[in-house]
Amino acid sequence: MTDNLVSTEVAAEPVGRQATLLADAWQDLRRSPIFLIAAFVVVLMLAIAAFPGLFAGWFGHGNPRVCQLGHSGDPSSAGHPFGFDMQGCDVYANVIYGARASVSVGVLVTAMSLVLALTLGSLAGFYGKIIDTLLSRLTDIFFGFPFILGALVVLTSFDTRNVWTVSLVLALFGWPTMTRLMRSTVLSVKQMDYVTAARGLGASDWRIIRKHIMPNAIAPVIVIATITVGTVIVAEAALTFLGVGLQAPAISWGLQLANAQNNFQAKPHLLVYPSVFLSVTVLSFILLGDVIRDALDPRLR
């Protein structure tokens, strides 16, 4: 009975503290106009990426594959608010459908990097010694490759580059930062009294990591992951613009920017609209991560 009571108190301490911190953070976020605006834009872009057909049909015919060469490069007109590209395709429909590939790459890369970071960072921070040494040297090796340059070199070896191949390559070079952060956070959390007490009560390593360390160490990594979505979207657009990212028949903002580079002075609408959507989306993810980070930082209270 005594052991069960102690175990309950040990488990309740970090959970209660974490719940209070999250409740206070949520109260701050609800009153932040930056958070509300950024969250609205992020949710809207996720909805557009998930259901592009729903949004593409609002102001036009909604099919990015229907092209009319007779309208090549034409400006805005009735039913075509963003005009036409050089192939006579509706720019608005292409921008809306381009959100799916661009946002999907950002989310997939971040999700894959996050899974690796949580797993490897927890193992390195919790066990230390040889495991920590090996994983630290592995992350150092990947830190030696610049993110864009490393992805550029690897992607040139692929004959076909779609959302999955681009996401896998970007994730290959995107996990070390979150892994290093997770490791440092786990190193701090595992020194807490409730972890020591759980170990003294005979809890297994897996239970300690899952129940006590992971919930109290994951918040900073989630914040960085939110920001990472925006940076990955920019990276995909940059690689596609350079000709080593997504390939047609895929539709993405990066491809639209690449196709507009030779005609943007005479046809600025080819560059302006995908650029605005790209910039607003990336800025919203970054601002959302910054605001959440500030709200979860107890030193700012």
C-alpha positions in Angstrom: 0.0 0.0 0.0 2.8 2.4 0.9 4.7 1.6 -2.3 1.5 2.3 -4.4 1.0 5.6 -2.6 4.6 6.8 -3.2 4.3 5.7 -6.8 1.2 7.7 -7.3 2.7 10.8 -5.7 5.8 10.4 -7.9 3.8 10.1 -11.0 1.5 13.0 -10.1 4.3 15.5 -9.5 5.6 16.0 -13.0 2.2 15.6 -14.6 0.7 18.3 -12.3 3.5 20.7 -12.9 3.3 20.1 -16.6 -0.5 20.6 -16.6 -0.1 23.9 -14.8 2.5 25.1 -17.2 0.4 24.1 -20.2 -2.7 25.8 -18.7 -0.8 29.0 -18.1 0.7 28.9 -21.6 -2.8 28.4 -23.1 -4.1 31.4 -21.2 -1.3 33.5 -22.6 -1.7 32.2 -26.2 -5.5 32.8 -26.2 -4.8 36.5 -25.6 -2.0 36.8 -28.2 -3.2 38.2 -31.5 0.0 36.9 -33.2 -0.9 33.4 -32.1 -4.5 33.6 -33.2 -3.6 35.0 -36.7 -0.7 32.5 -37.2 -2.8 29.6 -36.0 -5.7 30.6 -38.3 -3.4 30.8 -41.4 -1.7 27.5 -40.5 -5.1 25.7 -40.1 -6.3 27.3 -43.3 -3.2 26.2 -45.3 -3.5 22.7 -43.9 -7.1 22.6 -45.0 -6.2 23.8 -48.4 -3.5 21.2 -48.7 -5.9 18.5 -47.6 -8.9 19.6 -49.7 -7.5 21.7 -52.6 -10.5 20.9 -54.8 -12.9 22.5 -52.3 -10.9 25.8 -52.4 -9.9 25.8 -56.0 -13.5 25.8 -57.2 -14.5 29.0 -55.2 -13.2 31.5 -57.7 -12.6 29.6 -60.9 -13.0 26.3 -62.8 -10.7 24.7 -60.2 -8.8 22.4 -62.5 -5.0 23.1 -62.7 -4.6 20.6 -65.6 -7.1 22.3 -67.9 -5.0 24.7 -70.0 -5.8 27.0 -72.9 -2.8 28.2 -74.9 -4.9 31.0 -76.3 -4.8 32.6 -72.8 -1.0 32.1 -72.4 0.2 34.7 -69.8 -3.1 36.6 -69.7 -3.7 38.7 -66.5 -6.7 38.3 -64.2 -10.1 37.9 -65.7 -13.6 36.8 -64.7 -13.3 33.3 -63.2 -9.5 33.4 -63.2 -8.5 35.9 -60.4 -4.8 35.2 -60.7 -4.6 35.0 -64.4 -3.0 32.3 -66.6 0.6 31.0 -66.8 2.6 30.6 -70.0 0.9 27.3 -70.8 -2.5 28.8 -70.4 -3.2 27.1 -67.1 -5.2 28.8 -64.3 -2.7 30.3 -61.8 -5.2 30.3 -58.9 -5.9 26.6 -59.3 -2.2 25.9 -59.5 -1.4 27.9 -56.4 -4.2 26.2 -54.5 -3.2 22.7 -55.6 0.5 23.6 -55.1 -0.2 23.9 -51.4 -0.6 20.1 -51.1 2.9 19.2 -52.3 4.7 22.1 -50.5 2.9 21.6 -47.2 3.0 17.8 -47.4 6.8 17.9 -47.8 7.1 20.2 -44.8 4.9 18.1 -42.6 6.4 14.7 -43.7 10.0 15.9 -43.2 9.2 17.3 -39.8 7.3 14.1 -38.8 10.1 11.8 -39.8 12.7 14.0 -38.2 10.7 14.2 -35.0 10.3 10.4 -34.7 14.1 10.0 -35.2 14.8 12.8 -32.7 12.5 11.5 -30.0 14.0 8.0 -30.3 17.7 8.7 -30.7 17.7 11.7 -28.4 15.9 9.8 -25.6 18.3 6.9 -25.9 21.4 9.1 -26.0 20.3 11.3 -23.1 18.9 8.5 -20.9 21.6 5.8 -21.3 24.6 8.0 -21.9 28.1 6.4 -22.1 28.8 4.5 -25.4 25.3 5.0 -26.8 25.5 8.8 -26.2 29.0 8.9 -27.7 28.1 7.0 -30.9 24.9 9.0 -31.5 26.6 12.3 -30.8 29.4 11.5 -33.3 26.7 10.5 -35.8 24.9 13.8 -35.4 28.2 15.6 -35.7 28.8 13.9 -39.0 25.4 15.1 -40.4 26.0 18.6 -38.9 29.0 18.7 -41.2 26.8 18.7 -44.3 25.0 22.0 -45.0 21.2 21.3 -45.1 20.5 22.6 -48.6 23.8 21.6 -50.1 23.6 18.0 -48.8 20.1 17.6 -50.0 21.1 19.0 -53.4 23.9 16.5 -53.8 21.8 13.5 -52.9 18.7 14.6 -54.9 20.8 14.8 -58.1 21.2 11.0 -58.0 17.5 10.4 -58.2 15.9 10.0 -61.7 12.4 10.6 -60.3 11.8 13.1 -57.5 8.3 13.2 -56.0 7.0 14.2 -52.6 8.2 11.1 -50.9 11.8 11.0 -52.3 12.3 14.8 -51.6 10.9 14.3 -48.1 13.1 11.4 -47.3 16.2 13.2 -48.5 15.4 16.4 -46.5 14.6 14.3 -43.4 18.0 12.7 -43.8 19.6 16.0 -43.1 16.9 17.5 -40.9 16.9 15.3 -37.8 20.2 16.2 -36.1 19.1 19.6 -34.7 16.0 18.2 -33.0 17.9 15.1 -31.8 20.5 17.2 -30.1 17.8 19.3 -28.4 16.0 16.2 -27.3 19.2 14.7 -25.9 20.0 17.8 -23.8 16.4 18.1 -22.5 16.4 14.4 -21.5 19.8 14.9 -19.7 18.1 17.6 -17.6 14.9 15.8 -16.9 16.4 12.4 -15.9 18.1 14.2 -13.0 14.7 15.1 -11.4 13.6 13.5 -8.2 10.6 11.8 -9.6 12.7 9.9 -12.2 15.1 8.8 -9.4 12.1 7.7 -7.3 10.5 5.8 -10.2 13.8 4.0 -10.8 14.1 3.2 -7.0 10.6 1.7 -7.1 11.7 -0.7 -9.8 10.2 0.9 -12.9 11.6 -0.4 -16.2 13.7 1.9 -18.4 11.0 1.9 -21.0 8.3 2.9 -18.5 10.5 5.7 -17.1 11.2 7.1 -20.6 7.6 6.8 -21.7 5.8 7.9 -18.5 8.2 10.3 -16.8 10.9 11.6 -19.2 9.2 11.9 -22.6 6.2 13.9 -21.5 8.4 16.4 -19.6 11.1 16.7 -22.3 9.1 16.9 -25.5 7.8 20.5 -25.3 10.9 22.2 -26.6 11.2 19.7 -29.5 7.6 20.2 -30.5 8.2 24.0 -30.7 11.3 23.5 -32.9 9.3 21.1 -35.0 6.6 23.7 -35.7 9.3 26.1 -36.9 10.9 23.4 -38.9 7.8 22.9 -41.0 8.2 26.4 -42.3 11.9 26.1 -43.0 11.4 22.8 -44.9 8.8 24.4 -47.1 11.3 27.1 -48.0 14.0 24.4 -48.6 11.7 22.4 -50.9 10.9 25.6 -52.9 14.6 26.5 -53.2 15.6 23.0 -54.3 12.8 22.9 -56.8 13.7 26.3 -58.1 17.2 25.1 -58.6 15.9 22.1 -60.6 16.7 19.3 -58.2 13.4 19.3 -56.2 10.0 18.2 -57.3 9.4 17.4 -60.9 6.3 17.8 -63.2 3.7 16.6 -63.3 3.8 17.5 -59.6 2.3 20.9 -58.7 4.1 23.0 -56.0 4.9 26.6 -55.3 8.6 25.9 -56.0 7.8 24.6 -59.5 5.6 27.7 -60.2 8.4 30.0 -59.1 10.9 28.1 -61.3 8.6 28.3 -64.3 8.0 32.1 -63.7 11.7 33.1 -63.6 12.1 33.7 -67.3 8.9 35.8 -67.6 8.3 37.5 -64.3 9.3 41.0 -65.6 6.7 40.9 -68.3 4.2 38.7 -66.4 4.7 39.5 -62.7 1.5 37.7 -61.7 3.3 34.4 -62.4 5.7 35.1 -59.6 3.7 37.2 -57.2 0.9 34.9 -56.2 2.8 31.7 -55.4 5.4 33.9 -53.6 2.8 35.4 -51.4 1.2 32.1 -50.5 4.7 30.6 -49.8 5.8 33.6 -47.7 2.6 33.8 -45.7 2.6 30.1 -44.9 6.2 29.9 -43.9 5.9 33.1 -41.8 2.8 31.7 -40.0 4.6 28.4 -39.1 7.6 30.3 -37.8 5.6 32.8 -35.8 3.4 30.1 -34.4 6.5 28.2 -33.1 8.0 31.4 -31.7 4.9 32.3 -29.8 4.4 28.8 -28.4 8.1 28.8 -27.4 7.7 32.1 -25.5 4.5 30.9 -23.8 6.2 27.6 -22.6 9.3 29.3 -21.3 9.0 29.7 -17.5 11.8 32.3 -17.5 9.5 34.7 -19.3 6.8 34.5 -16.6 
